[in-house]
Amino acid sequence: MNGKGEGVKPSIDSEDATLRPAAAPMTGSPFMGARILDRHWHVRFWEQFTSLSYKNMIVAYRNLRATLLRIIAPLFFMFLLWLINIAVRNDNPYLEYFVDNPDPAVVTVGAIPACATDMYIESPCWDFLYQPNNNSAVEAIVTGIRENNPGRPIPASAVLGFPSMDDVNSWLQNNKEQTLGAYHFSPNGSSGMDFLLQINSTVKLFRGLYQDPTFFSQVPLQVAAEREIARYLWQLAGRDAANFSWTISLSEFAHPTVDSINIVGQAIGPFVFAANLFGFVLLLSSVVMEREQGLRQALKNMGMLDSAFWLSWGFTELLAGILFSLLIIGFGAAFQFDFFLNNSFGVLFLVFFLFQWAMTSTAFLFSTFISKATSAVYFGFVIFIIGWICQVVIAFGFPYTPDNIDSVPALNVIFALLPWSLLAKASWDLGAASVASGPQGIQWSTRGSYCQNIQDPEAQAKAFVPGVYQNFDCVLSIETIMIFLTLEALAYFVLAVYLDNILPNEQGVRQKPWYFLLPSYWRRDRSSAIPPPKAKRRFWPWKRAAAVQPSGPSANGSKVPIDADVAAEEQRMRNLLELRTGHDLATSPVPPAAVEVFGLKQVFTPGILTRFGHSLNRFFCGWVPKLRRKKNRRPAKPVSQRLKPFWAIKGSWFSIEQDKLFCLLGPNGAGKTTTINCLTGVLPPTGGEVLVYGERLGSSGGADRIRSIMGVCQQFDVLWPELSGAEHMHIYGRVKGLPRSALREQAAALLEQVRLQGAARVRTGAYSGGMRRRLSVAIALLGDPLIVYLDEPTTGLDPISRRHVWDVIEAAKAGRAIVLTTHSMEEADILGDTVGIMARGQLRALGTPLRLKQRFGSGYQLSVSVVPRVTGADGAAAARAQAARADEVRAYFRAALGVAPAEENRAYMHFLVPKAREAELPGVLGTLRERGSELGITDVQIALTSLEEVFLTIARKAEMEAAEAEGRGSVEVHLDDGTIGHVPLGDEFVESENGNRYAVKWAQDEAGNLQVLRCVPLSASEGAPSDDRPTGTPSSTGSDAPPGVSFKPRQSVLL
């Protein structure tokens, strides 16, 4: 386009070339040398790394609640561990096994206790069982056990006899916890009696009471049987039973106070893991949130390096890991835990720090699989459950014991890959060492040597080192655990970066799995020359499934007519391509425009999983009876059609000049957002190419170089609520590579331009929606970019702020090109030098706003002001006179142009004149000039129809073409008279079965499909003339206006 109101030239000539900027910036020119890409990589990285690290720290500091939670978590869990340890240790003095006992007492073995006194015994219960019950000797011995039980004879009903051992075992299997034990006697003739004793060996605890089955039931049962067998043999020998005496006593070992029941060493691993999980979930959700909300993409649009992004997060989390480790050790020492007092500080710090580092890398790794920040919390809970289970399993010795280490090798590998498993093993070893009976604690010098897997006692004696803690049942030392954690931290970090590149991002874009092996990834090509003809296949990548082809046939095969201006622009760009091919841009006959788009195409193909899901759905749900379907439900597209490739852009050819604003309009689903994503490098195009100031967007490193001269205001505000407006400007500016002094001046000036200087120090979380949009516009203009993309920049602004932002955008045109998308037709009409309208993936119209109104408008709007015939009359007479004059004017316009007023108010009557009556307008205007006083007309205004009408006309036509191709011919509507009408798509009038006529108002849904908004009843006098409908096609005359008619532009806003 050459300017407002002028048509597009179909070819390139010298006149057109002279209209372009004489010194358009080019790659290799001084302007690029001043950009960040011409500086050393380490300079760019350091500036971005420091600014992003600063951002992470400020956000963490401002997010006080979450940060305090991370700091308090170590204190809370150490305090909880202290309470549990105190509770356990306070129970020990009540148990004789744990108190100091230098002179143990001699205790006589007592009677067999009643079964009812046993803990957790079931009812009914029996004191003991026996077999066989068919032997007289056995019956005599059992009778003696019952009757001679000291202090408590046992009734016969408290014992059960069985014929065999199998019967006893069967009873025990079916009657759990109902007896203290069972005797199995084996008579040995007259020489003696053998017996086997079965007991329940479970140690029982209840509210601090400890019951040892050995002394509670086993010893009394054993002593009773031995006593009665001896008595039985004594009597068989003919001796007097009165002289028989049998007393058994026992005594414990002398022992000091047992302090080994210190659960700190056993539970420290799970508690440290739980304390770390707060930071793990917070980090995971923060990284995912930045990707989900577009913050990371906004930084990339400013030229952010991926290495700076990941390493800045890693650096801040390493600092948090150091703080976390020190807090754990400090709080543990404050509670006087032997675990922290007896082990080396260096060993403790490295174990906790390396664990924190490994968990940080694990969070980075998992973030590549999670798309929503809310899911991170649930995922953290799953990790907590898995980690806690691993801690319990390792506490029972699996798999890090000599007996289990080689049992399942695959599980050893799995456990070694989990940081929390390594933490559990290290904590267990440190806990055991801190309460050892000999030398206590693991020192730095013995972090590896203490662990030895030696089972032979003689070998243990040889390996024994006095004064040093050693563990001869150890298979994995703390030194090895430190190495594993370090390797995991590094490996998981690298794997996270790799998966972040090869997995689809929010736009579905991903790198090839072998991207890091390509030289282009490490050595960015700075060449921007158009390749020679023999290399044309390289410039136009045919293998990407979209070569440069005429854009007439749409992707679905139907023939869509191309507008003459769009076709002319396409031909001009094709000529430009042929002219450029084989020339260096520096010597090209035509300097490059700001943006040149050559055959841009984008197709989205359903993935394998989508196809598989549709196949399953069709297989399992295809049999559902039609009776179960809703009657009024809109028929769904066939599966085959839904699985077809979706062409978001079907071939766009246009250019954007410097010092101009290109406004891109289109309904939802038209392809304008996809076009912006392709132009900004967010989405690589399927076919075609884009040149931005001569730099190929699709070349190696082209997107990175273009981003150094690009500014983007995204559709949704991408701001951190914790940061102020000035801090946003600082961070984005440093990422873009602006020097601090220049950044400070530019930030202040831009904030003043968007009227945010008073709120520069206020956090954006307190900003209104309009203030956030103004800040986003200021960020887009930061760094004096040469190309600026503004995606609905005034959404949510009040009228005053909107007008002010328009002034900022208008002033920003100088020296740069601006691409604007908006739903405000008023905004497009005022700001747009060139307006492009897309529909169904194709560029349907291109030109200045005036040009589009002339070619696509439905006609003209004629407004007349009518005054009463007489003056000085009373109110009623004046009203009658006004009505009479109005009737005369209506009658005149009905006779002259066949139109009725479209709108009336006290000041004006508005008539919509179709283009079919365009030739009659000069005569009508002449008549109005002559008979104005007679008709009472004091003012006449004529204007083209609004840009909104143009937009709706083009969108409606595109939808009608698509509906025709898909077989959708009409829409069912419910009319006010109770009938149902079927309106052909695009028709503006419908007649009911009762003969009533209605004006149909159309709108588009979120998918861009035409829907009936409402049907307005028409009176008999308002019957719609056939020639009063907007044609929606360009005028056949090609004239810009009727002779002798001047235009008063009118604006409207699409709501």
N, C-alpha and C positions, 0 to 999 in steps of 0.2 A: 504494500500500500504506500502511496506517495503522500498522503495527507488527507485531512478531513474533507469529505464530500467528493473526492475524486475516485474514479473507478480504478480497478487494478489493471495494470498493463499486462498483456498476455506474453510478452517476451522482454528480454533484457536489451536495452539500447544504451547509448551513451548518455542520453538525457536522464535515464533512470539511475545510471551509475553516479552521476554528479549529485544526485539528491541524497546519497548516502554520506555518512560522516567521513570527512576527509582523512581522519587519523584514528580509525577504529583500533582499539588496543588489540594486540596480537601476541601470541605466545612467543616468548623470547624478547619482547619489547621491555622497556624500563618498567612498565606497570607490573609485569609479572615478576621482574627482579625484586620489586619491593614487597612482593607477597611472601607468605610464609613458606611456600614450597621451595623457594630458591635459597632458603637458609638451611644450614646443616640439620640433619634429622635429630641429632641429640639436643639441639637448641629448641626445636619444636616440641620434642618429647618432654624436655624439662619444664618448659612453660606450661604445657598442658597437664603434666603430672602434678606440679605444685598447685595449680589452680583447682584441679579436680580433688586433690587431697584436702585442700582448704575447704572445698565445698562439702566433702564427706564429714569433716570435723565440725563444721558449723552446723550442718543438719543434725548431727548427733548431739551437739551441745544444746541446740534449740529444742530437739525432741527430748525434753528433760525426763519425761516419765519413763520412756523406754531406756534411756541411758542410766537413770538411777536404778532401774530394775536389774540391769546388767551388773551394776556395781554392788547392789545389795544382795544379789543371788549368792555369791560366795559366803558372805556373812550369814545369811539365812540358813544355808545348808550346813555350814560348820556349826552354827548354834543348834540346829536340829540334831546333828550327829552328837554333839556334846550332851544334849538332853537324853538321848537314847542311851549313850554310854553311861551316864550317871545313873539312869534307872536300872540298867543291868548290874552295875557295880554295887548299887545299894541293896540289891537282892542277895548278893553273895554272902554277907555276914550272917544271914539266916540259914545258910547251908554249911554243915560241918565239914564238907569236903573242901571248902575254900578259905576257912579261917585258919589262923595260926594255931598249930597243935604240936608243940615240942614233946609232950608226954602223952601219947595216946592211951586211952583207957582200954582195959580188957572187957569185952562184952560177951556175955553168954548168948549163944544162938537161941532165939525164942521159939515160940509156938508157930504153927502154921496159921497165918492170919485168916480171918473170915473173908470170903471172896467179895462181900459187899463193901469192904473197906478199900478195895482197889480203885484207883482212879479210872474213870471212863469205862467201868464194868457195866455190862448189860444185865438186865433182869428178865427172867430168873437166872441165878448163877450157881455153880457148884464149886466146892473147895478144891477138888481134884477128881480126875478120872483114873481108871485102872483097867488092866486086862492081864491075863484072862480071869473071868469071873466064874470059871468052872473048875477051879483047882483049890483043894482044901488048904494047902499051905499058903497060897496067895491070900485066900480069904482070912486066914488067921493073922497074917501080917497086916492086912488092911484094917482088920478089926483093932489090932494093937495101935496102929497109927491114929485111928479115930479116938479110941478110948484113952490113950496115954498122951494125947496132945496137951502140953503143959498149960494149965490155967484155963483151957477151953476145950472140953471134949467135943468132938465133931459128931453131930447126929448122922445116922445112916442115910437120911434123906439128902445130905449135902454132898454125897459122892455118887458117882455112876460107874458101873462096871460093864465091860464089853467082852465078847468072846475072843476078839483078835485085834491086832494092831490096825488092820485095815478098817475095822469098824470104828476105832477111835479116831483115825484120821478123817474118815467120812463125816463123823459127828463134828469134829473141829472145823472142817471145811464149811459146814452148813450152819454152825452156831458160833459166830465170831464174838470174841470178848465176853465169854460166859463161864470161864474157868481159869484157875491160876496155873494149872499144870496137869500132866498126865503121867502115870506110872506104867511101864511095860516090864512085867516080871517074867523071868525065865528060870523056872525051878531046875536045880542042878542035882537032883537026887537028894541024898542025905548029907551031901558035902557042903551045900550052901545054896544061895539064891542070888542070881544076877538080876539087875534091873537097869532100865533106861528111863531117863527123866526128860520129858518135854515141857518147855515153859515158853511164855511170851516174853521175848527179849527186848521189847520196845521200852525205851526210856521215856518216862512220862513227866511232864511239867504242868503245873496249874497254879497260876497266881503266885509265882515265886517259890512254890513247893516243888521239891525235886524227888522223884521216886525212882530208885535204882532197882530194876527187877532182880538183880543178883542177890541183893541182901533182903529184899522185901519178900520174895517167894521162892527163889531157887534154893538158897542155902537152907531155910527151914524145911522145905520139902525133902531135900537130900538128907539132912540130919535125921529127920523123922523116919525115913525109910531105912537108913543104916541102923538106927537104934532098934527098930522093931525086928529087923532081920537078925541082928545080934541077939536080941531077947529070945527070938524063936529058936535059934541054934543053941542058946544057953539052956533053954528048957529041954530041947531034944537030948542034950548031953546029960540030963538028969539032975541038973543043979537047981537050987532053990531060987525062984524068981524074985524073992524078997531081997536077995543079996545082989541083984543086978543093978548097976549104976552106969549111966552113959551121959557125959556132959561134954559139950563142944563149945569152945570160946574162940573169939577172934579179936584182932587189934589192927588198926590201920598203921601205915607208915607214919613216922613223925614228919611233918612238913610245915614250911612257913606259909604265910598268907599267899594264896595263889592269885596273881594279878594278870594271868594270861588271858582271862576272859575279858579282853579289851576289844570291843567290836570295831574300833576305829580302823584298824588295819584291814578288816574284812569288808567294811562298808564304805571306805573312803572313795573307792572307784565309782560306784553308782552315784554317790553324792556329788563328786566332781563332775561327772557326766551330766547330771541333772542341772547343775549350776551353769555349765557351758551351753546347755541347750537353749537358754534364753537368747544369748548372743547369736547362736546358730540360726534360729528362726528369724530373728530380726534382720540379720545379714541376708538371708535367703529372700525374705519378702522385700527388702529394699532393692536388691538387684533386679528382681522380677518386676517390681513396681516401676522402676525407671524404664524398663523395656516396654511394659504394658501401656504406660501413659505417654509414650513417645518422647520421653526426656532424652533417652540415649540417642534416638534418631535425630533429635534437634541438635545435640552436640556434634553428631557426625556431619550434619549439614553445615556446621561451622568449621569442619575440617579436623574433627577429633580423630586421633590415632587410637586404634583398638588397644595397642600396647599401653598407652597412657591410661585408658579407662580401667583395664584389668589391674594393672600394677598400682594404680592409685587406691583402688579398693583393697588390694592385698596389703599395701603399706599401712593404711589406717587400721586394718584388722590385726596386723602384726603388733602395732602399738597397743591395741586393745588386748591382745594375747599376753603381752608383757605385763600389763596392768592386772589382768585376770590372774595370772600365775602368782604375782606378788601378793595379791589380796588373799588368795587361797592359802599361801604359805603363812602370811602374816596373821590371818584370823585363826588358822590351825595352831600356830605357836602361841597365840594369845590364850587359847583354851587349854594350853599345856598338854597337847596330845603328844604321846611318845613318838607317834608316826613322824611328826615334824621336828621333834627335839633330838631324836637319836640318829636320823638319817642326814646325809650331806645336803646342804642347801643347794649346791650346784646340781646334784642328781635330781632333787625334787623339782627345781625350777625348770630344768631341761625337759623332764618328763611332762610336766603340765604345759609348758610353752609349746613343745613340739606337738602335743596332742591338740592344743588350740589351733596351731597352724594347719595341721592335717584336717581338722574339722572345717576350717575356713575354706580350704581347697575343695573339700567335699561339698560345702554349700554352693560354691561356684559351679561345681559339676552338676549338681541336682538342679540348679537354676536354669540350665539349658533345656530341661525337660518340662518345666512348669511355665504356663502362660499367664496365670493370674496370681496376684499377690495374696489374695484370700486363700488360695489353695496351699500356700506355703505353711500356714499355721497348721492345717490338717496334716500336711506331710511331716511337719516337725513332730506332731504327736505320734505318727507312725514310727518315725525314727526313734523316739523315746521308748516306745514299747519294744522295738527290736533290740535296741541297745540295752535295755534293762534285762531282757531275757538272756542276752549274751553275757551280761555281768553275772547273773545267777548261775548260768551253766559253767562259767569259768571258776566261780567260787567253789563248785563241787569237783574241780580238778580236771574238767574236760576242756580242751584236749591237751593242756600243757602239763601232763604228768608222764613219767616213764612208761606207765602201762597203757596210756591212751594216745601218745604222740604218733605212733605208727599204725593205729587201728584204722583210721579213715583219712588217708592223705589229702583227699579233696577238701575235707572240712578244715584241715589245718591251713590250707591256702585261703579258704574263704574267711576264716577267723583272722588270719594275718592281714587281710585287705581291709578290715574294719577297724578304724582308729580306736573305737570304744573298747574293742576286745583287747587290743594291746595295752590300753590304759588299765583295764581290769587286771591283766597279768602283772604289770609293773606295780600297781598298787598292792596286790596280794603279796608280792615278794618284799616290798618295802614294809608292809605291815607285819609280816612274819619276822623280818629282821629287827624291827623296833622293839619287839617283846621277847626276843630270844633269851633263853636261860643263861647263855654264855655271853660272848661279845655281842653287842647290840648295834644295829644300824649298818647300812650300806654306805661306804665312803666313796669318794670320787675314784680313788685308786683301785677299789675293788668292785666297780660297777659291772665288770664282766667276769672277773675271776671267782667271785663268790658262787657262781652258778656252775655246778658240775653234776653230771649224770653218772654217778658211781654207785652201783648196788652191792658190790663185794665188800664185806666189812674189812678185810685185810687191805684192800686198795684204798678204802676210806681212811684207814689209820695212816697209811703212807702219805695221802694227800692232805691230811689234817695240818693246818697252820695255826699255831696258838695265837690267841688274841685277835683273831679275825673271824667275822661271821662267814659261815659257809653253809651251803645247801646242796646236799648230795643227791637230792631228788629233783633237781632243776634241769629243764630242757631248753629254756629260752631266757637269756640274761637281759638285764635292763639295757646294757650297751647295745645289744642286737635290736631291742625294741626301739631305742632312739634312732638307730639307722633306718629301721622300717618306717617309722613315723616321718622322718625326713624325706625318704624316697616317695612315700605316699603323698606328702604335701606337694612336692615338685611334680610328680606324675599326674595327680588329679588336677593340678592347676593347668598344666599343658593340655591335658585331655579336655578340660572345660573350654579352653580357648578353641581347640580344634572342633569340638562338637558345636560350639557357638557359630562357627563358620559353615559347617556342612549341614546342620539341621535347618529347616525352613524357619525364617524369622516371621514377624507379624505380617509381612507382605508376601510371604511364601517364597522369598529369595534365599538361595543357599549357594555355597561354593561347591566345586567338585571335590570329591574325597581326597584327591591328590593335588590340591591347589598349592600346597606348600612346596611341591616339587617343581612347580613351573617357574622358569626364570623371570617371567613377567611379574610374579608376586614379590620378588626380592629386588628386581631392577626395573624401576618404573621408567617407561619410554616417554620422553618429553617431546617427541616429534609430533607435529600437528599438520604436516603437509598432506594434501589430498594425493593418494597414490596414483601412479600412472595407469594407463588403460590395462596393461597386462596384469596389474595387481588389483583390478576392480573387484575380483571375486573375494579378495581379502577385505576390501573396504565394505562391500555388501556381503555379509556372512550368509550365503545361501543355506548353509547347513542349519541355520536357526529357524528354518521352516517358514520364512517370510521374505521373499525377495521384493525388490522395488517393482511394483506393478501398478497399472492404472487402478484407481480406487472406485471405478464405476460399479462393477459387480460387488455386492456385499458378500459377507462371509457365508451367508446362508444360501447363496446362489441366486437370489432374486435381483432383478435389475432395478437399482434405485437411481433415479435421475439426479444428475449433479447440477447444482446451481452454476450459473454462468460465471459469476465472480469467483467461486471456489475453483471451478475448472481453470479459469484464467490464472489464478495464483498457483495452482498445481503445475500448469504448463510453464509458468515463469520459473518455478523452482527446478523443474526438470531441465530447462535450458541452462539454468545456473549450474546445475550439477554437471551437465556435459561440458560447459565452459570451464568449470573448475578442474575437472578430472585431468590429472597429469600435470597440474601446475602447483607450485608452492604458493601458499597463501600470500607470501610477501610480494610475489610477482603476479598474482592473479589480476586479470583486467578489472574485476569488480571487488572492492573491499568487502570483507564479510560484515553481515549485519550482526546485531547483538546475539540473536538466536536464529538459527536456520534449521528447519525441520524437514527432513527428506524421507517421505514414505513411512512415517512412524506407525508401527503396528504393535499390538499387544493382544495375545491370545492366552486364555487360561484353560488348561486341559485338566479334567478330573483325574485325580490320582488313582493308584491301584486300590487303595483302601476304600475310596468312594465308590468305585465301580463294583468292588466286592460287596459292599454294603447294599447297593441297589440290587444286586443279583439276589442276595439273601432276602431282601424285602419283597422282591417280586416272587421268589419261590415260596415263602411262607405266607404271604398276605394276598397272593393273587386269587385265592379261592374264596375270599370273603364275599358273601352275597351282596348284590347291588342294593337289596332292600335295606341293608344296614347303613348305607351311605346317605348323607344329608341331601335332601332334594334341592335346596337352593345353593349347594356348594359349587363354587366355580370349578369346572373340570380341570384336573391337574394335567400338567404337560406329560406326554409319554416319557417313559424311562429313557428310551433311546434318544429323545430330544434333550432331556436334561443331562445326559452324559456326553453330549456333543461338546466340542471345544467352544468356549465362549469368547467371542471377539470383542474385547473392550474398546479397542481402537482399530479401525479397518483401513488405515492408510491416510495419514494427514500430511499435507504439504503446505507450509506457510513459513513466513519469517517475521521476526519482531525487530523493529528498528530501535536504535538508541534514541534517547530523549522522547520516547513514546510509551504509552501505556496500552498494553494489549489485554482486553477484557474477554475472558472465556466464560460463556454462559452455557447452560444446558440443564435439563431436568435430571432428577435422580436416575442414576444408571446410564447416563449419556456417555460417560467416558472422560469427563473433564478432570476428575480427581486422579484417574489413572494417567492421564496426560501430564498432569503436574508431577506426579511421582516419577514418571519417566524423564521429564525435563530436569528434575532435581537430582537424578541419579539414585533415587530410592529403589526404583524398580527398573531393572534392565529391560529394554524393549525386545520384543520377539523379533522384530524386523525393522529395517530402516536405520537412520542415523540422525544424530542431533549435533550441530555445531554451535558452541557458545563462544563468541568472540574468536572464532577460528579454531577452537579446541574441540577435538572429537570426544564426545561424551563416552562413547564405547571403546575408546582406545585404552591401552594399558596405563592406568593411573590418571586417565582423563577426568573421571568423576572427582578425584581428590584435588586435581588442579583447578577444576571449575568451582569447587566449593570454596576455594580461597577468595573468589570474587563474587560469591553468591550470598544472598540473604533470603531467609524463608520465614514467613509468618504462617504457621500451620493453622488448620481449621479450628483445632481445639488448643487452648492455652497449655503450653508445656512449661510449667513453672513449679518450683519447689515451694510449698507453703511456708517452710521455715526460713526462707531467704528473703531479704528485702529487694526492692527494685534495683537499688544501686549495686547490691551484691550479684544480682543476676547479670547486670551489665558488665561487671568486672569479670565474672567467670566466663561468660560467653566471649567477651573480648579477648581474654588471655588465651582461651582455646583457639580463637581465630588468629592469634599471633600479634595482637596490637601491642606496641610498647606502652609501658605504664603511664607515661606522661600524656601521650596522645589518647590513650584510653580514657583517662580521667576527664580530659576536655570533651571528647566526643560523647561520653556517657552523660555528662552534665548538660550538654547542649541538646541531646536527643530527649532526655527526660523533660527538659524545659519545653521543647517543641510539642510534646504530647501532654503537657500540663501535669506532670507527675513530680516536679521538682520538690513540692511540699511533702510528698509521700515517698521520697526516695529511700528514706531510712525505715520505712514501715514494712513489716513482713507482708508478702503477697497473699498469705492466708487471710489477711484482714481486708484485702482489696475487694472492691465490687467487681462484677463481671466486666463492666466497661473499662475499669482501670486495668484489669488484666489484659484486655485486648489492646489497649494503648501501649502497655509495656511490651507486648509481643511485637507490635509494629516497630517500636523503638529498637528492639533487639534485632529485627530483620534489617534495619538500616545501619546497624553498627558496623564499623569498619569500612564505610564508604563503598559498599558493594556495587559492581557494575551491572548485575542482574538481580532483581528482587522479585520473589514470588510471594504474593499476598493472597491467602486463601480465606475469603470472607473476613476481612480485617475489621469490619465495623459491626459485626454481630453483637448484639447486646448493648450497643451504645445508645445513649439518649440523643435526641436530634442536635443539641448544641455540640456535644462531644463528637458526633459523627461529622458535622460540618467542619469542625476543627481538624479532625484526622484527614478529611478530604483535602484540606489546605496543605497539610503536611505531605500527603502523597503527591499532590499536584506540584509542590515545590521540589519534591525528590526526583521528578522526571529528568531534570537537567543532568546530563552526563551519564545517564544509566537507562536501562530498559526495565520496565515493570510489567509483570504478568499478574493479573487480578482475576480472581473468581469471586462471584457474588450472587446472591439471590435478590439483591435490590436493583431493580431496573433503573431507578433514579440514579443510583451510584454509577452504574454502567454508562448511563446516558451522559452524566456530567464528566466523569473521569476518563472514559474510554476514548482513545484516539482511533483504535481499531477494535471492533467487537467480532468475536467468532462465536457462533452458536453451534453446539454439538447436539446430536440426537442419535441414539442407537449406535454409538461408536463412530459416527461419521461427522465430519465438518459440513454442516448444511448451509451455513451462511457466513459471509465474511465481508466486512466493510466498515465504514464509519457509521455511527448511530443514525445520522441523517440519511445515508445511503440505504441502510436497512429499512428504515421507515418508508422511504419512497418505493422500494421494491417489494416489500413484504407486508406493508400496512394494508388494512382493509379499506382504506379510503381517507377521508378528511373529517375533521370535527369542526363544524361551523357553529359559533356561539353568537347569539344576538341579544341585545338588551332592549326591552319594550317598555315604554312609558305610557301613562293614560292619555286619552285624547284631550281632556279638559283639565284645567288646574283650578284650584280654589274651591272645588266641590267638597261636600261632606265625605265622610269615610265610606259610607255605603255606595254613594255615586262613584267615587273614585275606584272602588273595588269592581263595580260593574263595568266601568270604562276600561279598566285594566284587563278584565276577562274578555271583553269584546275585542280589544286590540290583539290579545293573545290568540283568540280564535281566528282572526284575520291572518295573523302570521302563520299559524298552523296550516290554514287552508292554502295559503300561497306556497309554502314549501311542499305540501302534498301535491299540489298541481304542478309545480315547477320541477321538483326533483323526486317526487314519490316517496318522501320520507316523513316520519312522524318524530316528535321530540323524543330523544333517548333519555333526557333528564331535564327537569325544570326546577327552578328556584325563584325567589323574588327578584333576583337581579338578572338572570340569564335563562335563555332556552337553548339547549344544546342539541344539535342535529348531527347524526352520523351519515355522511354522504359516501356511498359506495364508489369504487373506482369506475364502475360502469357509467356513472353520471359525471365523470371528471370533465368531459368536454363541455358540459352545460354549465359548469361553475362560473366561467367568466361572464356569461350572459346574466346569470342569477345575481352575481355580485354587482354588475352594472345596473340591474333593475333595482337592487336594494339601495344603490347610491342615489338613484333618481327618485324612488318612491319611499325613501327612508322616513321622511317626515310624515308622509301619508299613513304609513303603517305603524308609526310610533317607534321606529328603530333608531336608537341613538348610538349604538356601538356594534361593530361587527368584528369578530375575531375568527381566523381560520388557522388550523394547525393540523399537522400530520397526526395520525393515530400514534399512541404511545409505543415505546419500545416493549412494554409489557405485552401489548397486542401482537407485536411482531414475534416475540418469543413464544407466546401461546400458539400462534398460527403455525410456526415451524414445528414445535413440539407435537401439536395435534396432527399435523400432516405425517410426521414420522411415525407416530403411533398408529395412525390409520394404515399406513403402508405395512407396518409390522403385523397388525391385526389381520390384514387381508392375506398376508403370507402364511399366517398361522391358522387361518380359518375362523377367526373371531370377527363376526360381522356386526353384531349389535349388542346392546346392553339393556337389561331388563330394569325398568323403573316403576315405582309405585306413585301414581299421580294423586292429586288432591281430591279428585272426584271419585276415588275408590277403585278406579280401574288400573290395570297394568299395561304399560306401553313398552314397546321394543324400539329403542332409538338406534338407528345406524350410527356407527362410530363417526364422530365429527359433526353430525347434523346438529343444527342449532334450534330446530323447532320439531315438535312432535304433536300429533293430534290424537286424542283419546277416542275410545269407542263411542263416547257420548257427543263427540263433535267439538269438544273444548280444545283450544290450542294453548301450548305452553312453550316458553323460551327455555332452552336447555343450557345450563351453565356447566361447563366441563372443568375438571381439575385432574391432577395426576397424583397417584399414590406414591408411597416410598419407593416402589420398584419402577416408577416412571410410566405405569399403565394408565390409560385414560379412564376416569371414573366420572359418573354424573354427580356433580356437587349439589344441584337443586334444579327444580323445574318451576319456573315463574309463570303463573296464569296470565294470558293475554286477553284483553277485551276484544270485542268484535271489530272495533276501529283500529286495533293494533295488530291486525293480521300481518304476518311477515311477508313482504313482497319478495319474490324470488331473487330479484336483483339487489336486495338489501343485505344479502349475506356476504360476509368477507370471503373472498376467493382464496386467500392464503397463497396466491402465486404472484410472481412479479408482474408488474404492469407491462402490457404488450406495446404501449406507446414508447416506453423508454424515457419519456420526459420526466424531469425532476419535479415539476410543479405546473399547474395550469398557468397560462399566460396572464400576466398582470396581477398575480396573487403573491403576497408576501406571507411567510410563515412565522408563526409564533410557537417555538418549540414548547412542548408540554412534557412533563416528567410524571412517572408513576412508580409506585413501589409494589413489587410482588410480595404479598404476604403469605 
